[in-house]
Amino acid sequence: MGDFQPPQTDIITLSRHVLNEGFKMANQKQVTGEFTLLLNSLQTTCKVIEDLVRKARLNNMTGVAGAQNVQGEDQKKLDVISNEVMVNALVASGQSAVLVSEEEEEAIIVSDRRAAETGKYCLVFDPLDGSSNIDAGVNVGTIFGIYQVQPGSSGSIKDVLRPGREMVAAGYCMYGSSANIVLSTGTGVDGFTLDNSIGEFILTHPKIQIPPRGQIYSINEGNAMYYHPPITKYLDSIKFPEPPKKPYSARYIGSMVADVHRTLLYGGIFCYPADKKSTKGKLRMLYEAFPMAFLAEQAGGLATTGEKRVLDVVPTTIHERCPIFLGSREDVQDLLSFFKE
Ligand code: P6P
């Protein structure tokens, strides 16, 4: 007879956790609950998208939607629907002022869409990152970053063309064997797992810390012929190390959320460099590189473009790309040593 497991009676949901963090950060100032309302709206979209992704193949929702996004990539049906779910929910929340989505060519100024009052938060997001993997059942995810509007602003493009270090929160929801939200509001990184039986994200990974060094490197080596010398030299140093050091293992899923999630938990380094083919790298600065760099630093790791801290880069357009290397502090520092040679 297995041990009887008494039911959980002190469940820390995402909403409760965010409210608690808000109280801590407010240090007795009035907690308005606006941020909690925003995150509740955001997590509801993650639950809807998780359900869509889980049933995609049953509902014939895989394959292309017949349209292309601003990058000229075929939009998957789920890209289009996930984007609409997020835009509608975030506008309706009354807490957002500006929205930037990978699937929207222009920034959405919420006051243009909502007669009622708008909020003070600017959301930048990729509704369904890695969507090219959906048909193969590989993990995909939603990535988001949050700025507060600047003093005196009611919401404009200037509120999001700012360095990533000015974000107040960032995170992702990974859709895989379970749905996991990984979130930072600036006081560390916490992981939540969706309990479908009660429809709540439950705190399962408190205070995630990236190991100071890992044994895994993650990069698309199919681009090796285009790499600049510092990348090639760094990879050689971990693939053909001086004994007694052991070579690193290669792990590349091709879905940023999945590759970064593994890096946060196991350590090592994730790389999408600039190269002779992608002169600024492939990943988008605002809603891929910045949120993941925010999480990496909050978890005790580093995130660099190779030349500077990712979070110090200032975007000039909303779909701008940037190179990124993120992960264990010592691994990223090793990489940087090859850029300094
Ligand atoms: P490549 C997925 O399309 C994505 O935007 C990220 O999720 C992923 O890290 C990257 O592109 C993969 O790109 O060129 O290696 O297929």
Residues whose N, C-alpha, C, O or C-beta is under 5 A from the ligand:
A	BS01	P6P	D129 G130 N220 G254 S255 M256 V257
